[in-house]
């Protein structure tokens, strides 16, 4: 029950173990009580919410809502699938598929055959091509934002700095979303020189970071 309000009322979701946290949000495995009520065979989801100290921050709420609005238009096997945006007792959040496997950034003793590594890379770059064709740049590609499921599916996560590519028609409706809410994310090991200098996300930066990854 980590993260639940003192009243014990958990709204729709029963938050369980913490899966990851950043400077603005954290992600929990969660039990969707509505799914439980209707005897859904897969009642577990992942819930991304604002950090408790930012739960009432209006700018942070808009940024989280913008991330959800971008993701809900990106139906692709290589992009984490989102379900809905929610207002819970602990604050604004959105629900998404609960991925099984590991982050590519995790240390592992597993030896990966060259053929499988090449196949994974091909799928990953195919996902990037899909994003860019939709007019979206991820902006923060690195091993910890690439999830590898047991069957070998690479899934791109954490779109909190994703942005519409402003120099082309965007296939994802972003009208009304505020580009000023973009949160700086610069990982020196994977970001392009342009991103490290404060430039906006672009397809070229994504490809640079993907190659480093």
C-alpha positions, 0 to 999 in steps of 0.5 A: 500500500505504499503511496496510498492516502492516510485514509486507506481509500485507494480509489480505482488502483491498489498500488503495489511495488515501486517499479521505477522513479525519476525527477517528476514521476514514479511507476508502480505495479498496481491492481486495477480494482475495477478489473478485479470487480469484473473478474478480468483475467489480467487485473494488474497494470502499471500506474505512472503518477506524479511524485507525492511532492508534485501531486498538486503542481499544476505544471507537472500535472499538465506535463503528465497529461501531455505525455499520456495524450501523445502515447495514446495515439502511438499504437505500436508493439514497440511502444508501451501501451497506455489505457486511460488518464485518471484522477485518483486520491493520490493525484493525477496518473495514467494506467498502462500495460505492466511489462514483464522482463527487464530494462536493457540497462540492467546488468545481466550475465546472460550471453545474447546470440548475435542473431537475437541482438540483431533482431532486437535492434531491427525491431527497435529501429523500426519503432523509431521509424514509426515514431518519426513518421508520426511526427514524434521525437522521443528525446530521451533514448537510453538503455533504462528507457528500453524494456526487453520482454522475455519473448524478445519484444523491445518496448520503448517507455518514458515519453515524458520529454517526447515532443512533436517535430515542429518542422513537419505535419504531425500525425499525432494530434497535439493541438492545445498541448504546451511545448513549454512543459518539456522537461530537460533530460540530458544523459551524457552517455547517450544524448547528442551534442545538440541535446546536451546544448539544450536543443529540442528533441529531433529524429536525428537525436533519437537515432544518435542516442539509439546507436549509443544505446 
